[in-house]
Amino acid sequence: MRCVICKHGEVKPGSVTVTFERGEVTIVFKDVPAKVCDNCGEKYIEESVTKELLAKAQELIENGTQVDIRKFQSAA
C-alpha cells in the first residue's frame, strides 16, 4: 500500500509509540502494532487497536492515573 500522506513511500508492518494527553494526564503506550510509511514515517493503526488503546487509556484515567508508560499488549 502507498502512503496517502507523502504518496511515495510504502506502508510496512511495524510498531509505534502512542501518547495520550488529557488535562493533567499523560499516558504512553509503547510497541503498538501499526503500519508505518518507509518514506515519511506516517503511522496507520488498525481500528480495533485504536479502540483498545482508547478503552485502556479511559480505564487508567478513571482509576486516577496521572502519568503511565506501558508496553501495549492486545487483549485479542
C-alpha positions as CSV (number, residue, x, y, z in Angstrom):
1,M,0.0,0.0,0.0
2,R,1.2,3.5,-0.8
3,C,1.3,6.2,1.9
4,V,-1.7,8.5,1.5
5,I,0.3,11.4,3.0
6,C,3.6,11.5,1.1
7,K,2.4,9.4,-1.9
8,H,5.9,8.0,-2.3
9,G,6.6,5.5,0.5
10,E,5.4,2.0,1.0
11,V,3.5,1.2,4.2
12,K,5.0,-1.7,6.1
13,P,4.2,-3.5,9.4
14,G,6.0,-2.1,12.4
15,S,5.3,-0.7,15.9
16,V,5.0,2.8,17.2
17,T,4.6,4.7,20.5
18,V,1.2,6.4,21.1
19,T,0.8,9.2,23.6
20,F,-2.5,10.4,25.0
21,E,-2.8,13.6,26.9
22,R,-6.0,14.8,28.6
23,G,-5.7,17.8,31.0
24,E,-3.0,16.8,33.5
25,V,-3.0,13.1,32.4
26,T,-0.3,11.6,30.2
27,I,-0.4,8.0,29.1
28,V,2.2,6.4,26.8
29,F,1.8,3.0,25.1
30,K,4.9,1.6,23.5
31,D,5.2,-1.2,20.9
32,V,1.8,-0.6,19.4
33,P,1.3,-2.6,16.2
34,A,0.9,-0.3,13.2
35,K,1.8,0.1,9.6
36,V,4.5,2.7,9.0
37,C,5.5,4.6,5.8
38,D,9.1,3.8,5.0
39,N,9.5,7.3,3.5
40,C,7.8,9.8,5.8
41,G,7.1,7.8,8.9
42,E,3.3,8.3,8.9
43,K,1.6,5.8,11.2
44,Y,-1.5,3.8,10.4
45,I,-3.2,2.0,13.4
46,E,-5.9,-0.5,12.8
47,E,-9.4,0.5,14.1
48,S,-9.5,-2.5,16.5
49,V,-6.2,-1.5,18.1
50,T,-7.3,2.2,18.3
51,K,-10.5,1.1,20.2
52,E,-8.4,-1.0,22.6
53,L,-6.0,1.9,23.2
54,L,-8.8,4.3,23.9
55,A,-10.5,1.9,26.3
56,K,-7.3,1.2,28.2
57,A,-6.5,4.9,28.4
58,Q,-10.0,5.7,29.7
59,E,-9.7,2.9,32.3
60,L,-6.4,4.4,33.6
61,I,-7.9,7.9,33.7
62,E,-10.9,6.6,35.7
63,N,-8.5,4.9,38.2
64,G,-6.8,8.2,38.9
65,T,-3.6,7.7,36.9
66,Q,-1.7,10.9,36.1
67,V,1.3,9.5,34.3
68,D,1.7,6.0,32.9
69,I,4.1,4.4,30.4
70,R,3.5,0.8,29.4
71,K,4.1,-1.8,26.7
72,F,0.9,-2.3,24.7
73,Q,-0.5,-5.9,25.0
74,S,-3.5,-6.7,23.0
75,A,-6.4,-8.5,24.7
76,A,-7.2,-10.3,21.4
